Amino acid sequence: MKILDVTVPFRPGMFFYPGEVPFEIRKKASFATGQTWNGSIFSTSCHNGTHLDAPYHYFDKGKRLDDLDLASLMGPCDVVEVKAKASIEAADIPKRLLRKGARILFKTRNSPLMRKKEFRQDYTYVAASAATTLAKAKVALVGVDYLSAEQFGITEDPAHKTILGAGIPLLEGVDLSKAKPGRYEIVCAPMHIAEADAAPARVWLIIQ
């Protein structure tokens, strides 16, 4: 068994989506300053780095993070590669995956960008046609390899509203650089934050 960690590490200076607050961490105590332990305090937007959006993010009566079915975050998962395109379209989704309970991560030209220092506005996004197709299929989980599934700068948010509106958790900011297209077992473990709209998540892909 091989475990592939597709989580982007939280670190000072990591880029963040415009309008969010940056990740910060500072020492509360350390051996270097005379204490007998090391301790830290951090603060972050729930939407920084690798994170999971719950439907409550866009729907006031939608499920919050701690209401999600954990089974949707674990189990068989497919990495689907969409090469050199500005958007992920319905035609890019293999028909065999358009079924209830499927877990799909989209690997695009974004993945190498997740470890860069600067935010890029021209990332590959989920087009309305793909979002609608995924919602109708009632898949269990959708994942993308940048901080948002949405096209940058738009105002109607069709990807978020369509996917989250169907009750599907949306995993954003995974780094799939080292993940080949194909079948894996996924473990997505968001921080357990009561009533949250989203949370940072540790995500593993298991190769049997």
Residue, then its C-alpha position, 0 to 999 in steps of 0.5 A: m500500500k502506498i499513501l499519497d498526501v495531496t494536502v498543501p502544507f499551511r505555512p507563513g506566506m502561502f497565497f490565499y484567495p483575494g478577499e480572504v485573510p492569510f494564514e498566520i502562526r506565531k510562537k506562544a512558548s518555546f525552549a528558545t525563550g526559556q519555557t519548558w515546552n513549544g506551543s503555537i497559535f495560528s489563525t486562518s480563513c477556513h478557505n485557505g489551502t486544502h479545504l472542504d466546502a460544505p453546502y452552508h457556504y452558499f446556502d443558509k439552510g444547507k448542511r454545515l461541516d459537522d452535518l456532512d455524511l463522513a462516508s462521502l469523504m472516504g472510499p473509492c475515488d477517481v482522479v480525472e485529468v483535464k489537460a491544458k484547458a481553461s475550464i472543465e466541461a461536461a464532456d471531460i467527465p467519463k460517463r462511467l463516473l456519472r453515478k450516485g456515490a462517485r468521488i471525483l478529483f479533477k487534475t488540471r494545469n492548476s496542480p503545480l500552481m498550488r505550491k507557488k507563492e503568488f495567486r493566479q487568476d487564470y486557473t482552470y475552473v469548473a464550467a456550468s455544464a460540468a457542475t450541472t452534470l455532476a449535480k444531476a448524477k448525485v456524486a458524493l464528492v467533487g475535488v479541484d486542484y486550486l483554491s476555488a472551483e469558480q472562474f475568477g471574477i464572476t458574480e453568479d457562482p454557478a459551480h459553487k451554487t450548483i454543486l453545493g446546492a445538490g448537497i455535494p461537498l466540494l474539496e478545493g486546493v488539493d495538489l494532484s501533481k504526483a497523482k496519476p489519473g486513475r482509481y484510488e481510495i481517498v481519505c478526506a479529513p476536515m477539521h471538526i469545526a462546529e457549524a462551519d461553512a468550510a475547514p482546512a482538510r488533510v487529504w490522502l490518496i491510497i494506492q492499493 
